[in-house]
Amino acid sequence: MQYAKLKKADITVSRIGFGTNAVGGHNLYENIDDADGVRMIETAYDLGINYFDTADAYGIGRSEEILGDVLKGKRDKTVIATKGGIEFLKGGGSRMNNQPAYLRKALEESLFRLKGDYVDIYYIHWPDNVTPIADAMEEMVKLRDEGKIRAIGVSNFSLDQLKEANAYGDVVIAQLPYNMLDRATGDDILPYCVDNGISFAPYGPLAYGILGGKYTKSFRLDKSDWRNDSPLFDAANFEANIDRADKLKMIAEEKGTSLPNLALAWLLHQDGIDAVIPGGKRKDQAASNAAASDVVLSKEEMAAIREILV
């Protein structure tokens, strides 16, 4: 396993992390088994992955509970990132909430579920487009200064919102979607992060399964699957994305690796990306993803990939 230090914090992460939205994420996927989540975390840890990414929205706290249980006693050897800013309402439904008091409350509840008194990285999960970003960041800085978080992150912020959040240089890491099939953030946000020393953690590195190499053009999501909201699965895009995935699979096979590992390695070859956080639903996926840390792509291979992605 390869490791990298976040540019603006004394935090060292495995370049292949583990995203836990399918660990206890009963509100995101169907047929989730908590025992599978436990096995995935244990497998990832045993293979040298020390960087685990979760959120209070995954399973409405259940992902954090499972992660806290499994990593209890290993806290000094792991880097835990979680997110707050999505408030689940008593009558059902949810809303984005970046009010300072809510962010503090959400973090305290996350710490309880994670069975710790701090997290390494705490993200504002989504901007609520109501609370002044300066107010939310002021509270995040207070939480950092109190030792409850080691590094401040923002997720799903636009470029202008990221600039506003980072007005005083406090943002350590930004998390947004970025993968071979969705490279929009590479046009403006990723370059801004590079120029300002902000680490970039792409989520959805396998295009939510399309770059897993198992889907065909006949694949259809369950009606309740959250990925129905992703443009990657729109009827107008899905077949073209499968065609690209099939071509990329040929490059992977020629190199003696898998399509998922090719996709993860490609991300790690992008300037500004210190680590990626693939998820999974089975422990063999966690094991397979870990091997991507050692895949090195040549200039010729990167050029061949670029031609497919145009």
C-alpha positions in Angstrom: 0.0 0.0 0.0 1.2 3.5 -0.9 0.6 6.4 1.5 0.5 10.2 1.1 0.4 13.1 3.5 -2.3 15.7 3.1 -0.8 18.9 2.0 -2.1 21.2 4.7 -2.3 18.8 7.6 -0.1 16.3 9.4 -2.3 13.4 8.4 -1.0 10.5 6.4 -3.6 8.5 4.4 -3.4 5.3 2.4 -3.7 6.3 -1.3 -6.5 3.8 -1.6 -9.1 4.6 1.1 -12.4 3.0 1.7 -15.8 4.7 1.2 -18.5 3.3 3.4 -21.8 4.4 1.9 -22.7 0.8 1.4 -21.7 -0.1 5.0 -25.0 0.2 6.8 -26.3 2.4 4.1 -29.8 0.9 4.2 -31.3 4.3 3.0 -29.1 4.2 -0.1 -29.1 0.7 -1.4 -31.3 -2.4 -1.2 -30.3 -5.7 0.4 -27.5 -4.2 2.6 -26.1 -6.7 5.1 -24.3 -5.1 8.1 -22.1 -8.2 8.5 -20.8 -7.7 5.0 -19.9 -4.1 6.0 -18.0 -5.4 9.0 -16.0 -7.8 6.8 -15.2 -5.1 4.2 -13.8 -2.8 6.9 -11.8 -5.6 8.4 -10.4 -6.7 5.0 -9.5 -3.1 4.1 -7.7 -2.6 7.4 -5.8 -5.9 7.1 -4.5 -4.9 3.6 -3.0 -1.6 4.8 -5.9 0.8 4.2 -6.0 3.3 7.0 -8.3 5.9 5.5 -12.0 5.4 6.0 -14.6 7.8 4.7 -18.2 7.9 6.1 -21.0 10.3 6.8 -23.9 10.7 9.2 -26.2 10.4 6.2 -25.1 6.9 5.4 -27.7 4.7 6.9 -28.7 7.7 9.0 -25.8 7.1 11.4 -25.6 3.3 11.0 -22.4 3.5 8.8 -20.6 5.4 11.6 -21.8 3.0 14.2 -20.4 0.0 12.4 -17.2 1.8 11.6 -16.8 2.8 15.2 -17.4 -0.7 16.4 -14.9 -2.3 14.0 -12.1 0.2 14.5 -12.4 0.5 18.2 -8.9 0.0 19.6 -7.3 0.9 16.3 -8.0 4.6 16.4 -4.4 5.7 16.5 -3.7 3.7 13.4 -6.6 5.0 11.3 -7.8 8.2 9.6 -11.5 8.7 9.8 -13.4 11.2 7.8 -17.0 11.9 8.3 -19.5 14.5 7.1 -22.4 16.5 8.5 -24.8 19.0 7.2 -27.8 16.9 6.1 -30.5 17.1 8.8 -33.0 14.2 8.9 -36.4 15.5 10.0 -38.6 13.8 12.6 -41.6 13.8 10.3 -39.5 12.2 7.5 -37.4 13.7 4.8 -34.3 15.7 5.1 -32.8 19.1 4.4 -29.3 20.6 4.1 -28.4 22.5 7.2 -25.1 24.4 7.7 -26.2 26.4 10.7 -23.3 26.6 13.2 -25.3 25.1 16.0 -26.5 22.2 13.8 -22.9 21.4 12.5 -21.7 21.2 16.1 -24.6 19.0 17.2 -24.1 16.7 14.2 -20.4 16.3 14.9 -21.1 15.5 18.6 -23.5 12.8 17.5 -21.1 11.4 15.0 -18.3 11.3 17.6 -20.7 9.3 19.9 -21.4 6.8 17.1 -17.8 6.5 16.1 -16.8 6.0 19.7 -14.2 8.7 19.8 -13.5 12.2 20.9 -12.3 13.5 17.5 -12.3 12.8 13.8 -9.4 13.4 11.5 -11.4 15.1 8.8 -14.9 16.7 9.1 -16.7 17.8 6.0 -19.6 20.0 5.4 -21.5 17.4 3.3 -23.5 19.8 1.1 -23.9 23.6 1.1 -27.4 24.6 2.2 -27.3 27.8 0.1 -28.9 29.6 3.0 -26.3 29.8 5.8 -23.5 32.2 5.1 -20.5 30.1 4.3 -18.4 32.3 6.5 -20.6 31.5 9.5 -20.4 27.8 8.9 -16.6 27.9 8.5 -16.2 30.0 11.6 -17.9 27.1 13.5 -15.7 24.5 11.8 -12.6 26.5 12.8 -13.8 26.5 16.4 -14.4 22.7 16.3 -10.9 22.3 15.0 -9.3 24.6 17.6 -11.2 22.6 20.3 -9.5 19.4 19.1 -12.7 17.8 17.9 -11.5 17.7 14.3 -8.0 17.7 12.9 -8.8 19.0 9.4 -11.7 20.8 7.8 -13.2 19.6 4.5 -15.9 20.7 2.2 -17.9 18.4 -0.1 -20.0 19.2 -3.1 -19.1 22.9 -3.1 -19.0 24.9 -6.3 -15.8 26.7 -7.2 -17.1 30.0 -5.8 -18.3 28.4 -2.6 -14.9 26.7 -2.2 -13.1 30.0 -2.6 -15.4 31.6 -0.1 -14.9 28.7 2.4 -11.1 28.9 1.9 -10.9 32.7 2.3 -8.6 32.3 5.3 -6.9 29.1 4.1 -8.6 26.7 6.5 -9.9 24.2 4.0 -7.6 21.2 4.0 -9.5 18.8 1.6 -12.3 19.0 -0.9 -14.5 16.1 -1.9 -16.4 16.0 -5.2 -17.3 13.6 -7.9 -14.5 12.8 -10.3 -13.8 9.8 -12.4 -12.9 8.7 -15.9 -16.5 9.3 -17.1 -17.3 12.4 -15.1 -14.4 14.9 -15.2 -16.2 18.2 -14.8 -14.5 19.1 -11.6 -11.2 18.7 -13.3 -11.9 21.8 -15.3 -11.9 24.3 -12.5 -12.1 23.0 -8.9 -9.2 20.5 -9.1 -6.8 23.2 -10.6 -7.9 25.6 -7.8 -7.1 22.9 -5.2 -3.7 22.3 -6.7 -2.9 26.0 -6.8 -4.0 26.5 -3.1 -2.5 23.3 -1.6 -5.9 21.7 -0.9 -6.0 18.0 -1.1 -8.7 16.6 -3.4 -10.6 13.4 -2.7 -12.7 12.3 -5.6 -15.8 10.3 -4.7 -17.5 7.9 -7.1 -14.1 6.9 -8.5 -15.6 3.9 -10.3 -18.5 5.9 -11.7 -20.9 4.3 -9.2 -20.3 0.8 -10.6 -20.0 1.5 -14.3 -16.2 1.2 -14.1 -16.5 -2.0 -12.1 -16.6 -3.8 -15.4 -19.6 -6.0 -14.7 -22.5 -3.9 -16.2 -23.9 -4.5 -19.7 -26.2 -2.2 -21.7 -29.2 -4.2 -20.4 -28.4 -3.4 -16.7 -31.1 -1.5 -14.9 -31.1 0.0 -11.4 -33.7 -0.7 -8.8 -36.3 2.1 -8.6 -35.1 3.0 -5.1 -31.4 3.2 -6.0 -30.0 6.7 -5.4 -27.9 6.3 -8.6 -31.1 6.9 -10.6 -30.4 10.6 -10.0 -26.9 10.4 -11.6 -26.5 11.6 -15.2 -24.1 8.7 -15.7 -27.1 6.4 -15.7 -29.3 8.5 -17.9 -30.5 6.5 -20.9 -28.8 9.1 -23.1 -25.5 8.5 -21.5 -25.5 5.0 -20.1 -24.9 3.0 -23.3 -22.0 5.3 -24.4 -20.5 4.9 -20.9 -20.7 1.1 -21.2 -18.9 1.4 -24.6 -16.1 3.4 -23.0 -15.9 1.0 -20.1 -15.5 -2.0 -22.5 -12.7 -0.2 -24.4 -10.9 0.7 -21.1 -11.3 -3.0 -20.0 -9.2 -4.0 -23.0 -6.4 -1.7 -21.8 -6.6 -3.1 -18.3 -6.5 -6.7 -19.6 -3.4 -5.9 -21.7 -1.7 -4.5 -18.6 -2.7 -7.5 -16.5 -5.0 -5.6 -14.2 -8.7 -5.0 -13.8 -10.9 -2.2 -15.0 -11.6 -0.9 -11.5 -7.9 -0.8 -10.7 -7.1 0.9 -14.0 -9.7 3.5 -13.1 -8.3 4.0 -9.6 -4.7 4.2 -10.8 -5.7 6.7 -13.5 -7.1 9.0 -10.7 -3.9 8.6 -8.6 -1.9 9.8 -11.7 -3.9 13.1 -11.7 -2.1 16.1 -10.3 -3.6 17.1 -6.9 -5.2 13.7 -6.0 -3.6 12.3 -3.0 -6.0 9.4 -2.4 -9.2 7.8 -3.7 -12.1 6.3 -1.7 -13.7 3.5 -3.6 -16.5 1.6 -1.8 -18.0 -1.8 -2.3 -20.6 -4.3 -1.1 -18.3 -7.3 -0.6 -15.0 -7.9 1.0 -13.4 -9.2 -2.2 -14.1 -5.7 -3.7 -12.2 -4.1 -0.9 -9.3 -6.5 -1.4 -9.2 -5.9 -5.1 -9.3 -2.1 -4.8 -6.3 -2.2 -2.5 -4.1 -3.6 -5.2 -4.6 -0.4 -7.4 -2.1 1.4 -5.2 0.7 -0.4 -7.0 -0.6 0.1 -10.6 1.7 2.4 -12.5 0.5 3.8 -15.9 3.0 4.7 -18.6 2.7 7.9 -20.8 1.5 5.7 -23.6 -1.2 4.1 -21.6 -2.4 7.4 -20.3 -2.5 8.7 -23.9 -4.5 5.6 -25.0 -7.0 6.2 -22.1 -7.3 9.9 -23.1 -8.3 8.9 -26.6 -11.2 6.7 -25.3 -12.4 9.4 -22.9 -12.6 12.2 -25.4 
